[in-house]
Amino acid sequence: MNKIFKIYNKLYNTYGPQGWWPFMDLKEYYHKLDYSYPKNENQIFEVCLASILTQNRSFKQVVQSLENLRNADVLDYKKIKNLPIKKLKELIKPSGYSNQKSQYILNFINFFENLNGKIPTRDELLKIKGVGEETADSMLLYGFKQPHFKVDAYTKRLLLHNNLINEKTKYIEIKNLFEKELKKEIKDEHELVIVYQEFHALIVCHSKLYYSKQPYGNGCFINQIL
């Protein structure tokens, strides 16, 4: 068993299934062991919207913005598109950078409404202003259920602490590392998507305890299995 898969198994056995992505209309937002989500176009859009809102922000702040949109009965791409821009900025204010993010959301909506049920490619998403690598992979993995591993700052800190990468390792190199090593262990694409979803969520769960404050990794038990 390779090191990346060992980390996954250790985290899963420690914390259990996480049930990401959290949706506003579900009890406690999560759906542990139910991998049928997202179930419709609105839920796919919600994932993509939240992926933009979470840029440089915690998901707790994103939830506040999503709740604002839901309470205003506009958590829907058609309704958001018709909102006055000032109102949109006000509703998403908890997520920060509301001037930029409101435009990014509108850019994405113009793209999304022309998909007509089609699954976008990573390259197509990256051409949208406001959608970077992490955001695109988040949309693909949790929104469109495609096997694209999402990398975030927590992921890099965990790997750095355990000497699996160095400071100069790029996003795409980390993504490729996870995908290459996990594909060695898992051949079924549907199962691979599930593992990618859980693994990213588990890294966040673990890292909130061990990689949120410096010194990063203090008390982390991952090195004991490598």
N, C-alpha and C positions, 0 to 999 in steps of 0.2 A: 504494500500500500504506500503510495507516494505521500510526501509531507503535506501537500495542500489538502488531500482527502482525509488525512489523519486529523488535521485541524477541524475540518467540517464535522467529522464523527465525534470528536471531543466536545465541540460546542453544542452539537445537537443532543448528545447524551447528557450534557450539563444543563442546558436551558430548555430543551424541547422545542417543538414546532412553534413558529412565531405568528403564522397566519397573515403575513403581509400580502398585499397592500391594504392599508386601512381605508375603509369607505365610510362616508358620512352617514349613510342610511342604515348601517348595521349596528347592532348592539355592541357597545365598546369598540366599534370600528373594525375589529379583527375577525378573521374566519379561519381559525386553526383547523388544519387537515382538510379543508374544503378548497380544492384548487380549481374550482370551476369559475372563480372570479378572475377578471371582470366578465359579467354576463350579458352586457348590452353596450350599445354605443355610448350612452351617457356615462357609464362607469369607466369605459376606456378613456373618454375625454377627461374624466375626473383625475385619473392617474396622470395623464399628460399635463393637465393644468397644475396639479400639485408638484409635479417634477420641475416645472418652471418656478413655482413659488418657493420651493425649498432651496433654491440657489442661495448660498451664503446665509442660510437661516436654519433653525431647528424645526423639526416637524411639528413641535408643539405650537410654534408661531403660525405655521402653515394651516394647522387645524383651525385656528382662530379666524383666518381669512376664509377658509372653506365654509365654516359655520356662518360667517357673515353673509356669504353668497347664498347659502342654503336658506337662511332666515329671511333673506330678501327675495326668495323664490327665483333666483337667477343662476342656480348651479347647473347650467346648460349652455352649450356653446352658442346656440342660436340666440338665447336671451342675453348672454354676455356681449355678443357682437352688436346688439341693438342698444346696449346701455350707453348713456352719456359717459365719455371718458373720465370726467371728473368723479362720477359715481363709482366707476370701476376702481379707480385709484383709492378712493375712500374705503371701499369694501376689502381690498387686499392690503391695506396699510400695515396690518400686523406682520406681514411677511417682508417688509422693508423694500427699498428701491422701487416704490410703487410707480414712479414715472417710467422707468425702464421696463419693469415687468408687465405693466399694463400693455405696453406696445408689443412686447414679446408674445404675450397671450393672444393679442389680435393677429399678429403675424402667424402664429400657429393655427389659429382658427381658420384663417384663409386657406391654409394647407389642408387642415383636417376635413373641412367640409367638401373638399374635392376628392377625397380618398374613395368615397362610395363603397366602403367595406373592404377596400384593399389594404393589405399590410404594407406599410412603408419600409423602405430599406434604410439602413443606418446612414448611408451617404445622402439620401433625400432629406432626412431629418437634420443632418449637420449643415445643410445649405440654408436652413431657416435661421434668420437672425435671432439670436437669443437662445438657441439650442446648441449646447456644447456636447462634448463626449459623454460626460456623466449623465446629463439630462437625456440625451438620446438613448443611452443604454437603459436608463430607468424606464423610459416610455416603452421601449421594445420588450424589456423583460417583464414588467408588471402590467403594462397596458395591453400589449399585443401578444404576450406569452411566447416570445421568441428567445432562443438560447444566446443571449448576450449578457455577459457578466457585468454587473455594475460595480465600479470602483469608487470609493470615496476617501476622504482624508483618514478616517479610522482604519480603512484597509491598509493604506500605506504605512501608517504608524505601527500596526500590528506586525506587518511583514518586516519592517525595518528593525523593530525590537528583537525579532527572532532571526535576524541575519539572512533573510530570504531575498532581499533586494538591497539596493543602496540608495542614497539620497537622490542620485541622478536618474534613477529608473523612471521612465515616462509612463503616463497613464495607459497607453496602448500596450506597452510591454507587460504591465501588471495584469491587465485584462486578458492578454494572450496567455500568460502564465497560468491563470486560473482555468481558462477554457481548455488549454492543452492537457493539463494534469487531470482535470475532472473527466474529460472525454476518454481518458485511458481507463477509467473505472466504470463509467456509465455510458452505455451504448444507445439506449432508448432516448430519443429527443424529448419526449414528453416528460420523462423522469428527470432528464437533465435540466429542463426549465424549472421544475420543482426544486431541485437541489440548488440551482443558482438563486432562486428566490429566497429560499430558507437560509442559504449560506450568507448572503448579503445582510439579511435581517439579523442573523445570529451574530455577525461581526459587530453590527451596531449595538445589539444588546450587551455583548461582552465588553465592547470598547467604552460604553458609557460608564462602566465600572473601573476600567483599567487604563483607558487612553484619553480621557477627557481633560485631565490635568497633569501637568508636569510634576515629577518625572514620569514620562509615559511608560506604561508597562510595569509599574511597580506592583508586585504581587501577582502578575499574570502567570498562569500555570501552563501556557501553551508550550514553552520551551522544554517542559518535562516529558513531552511525548515525541519530540523531534530528534 
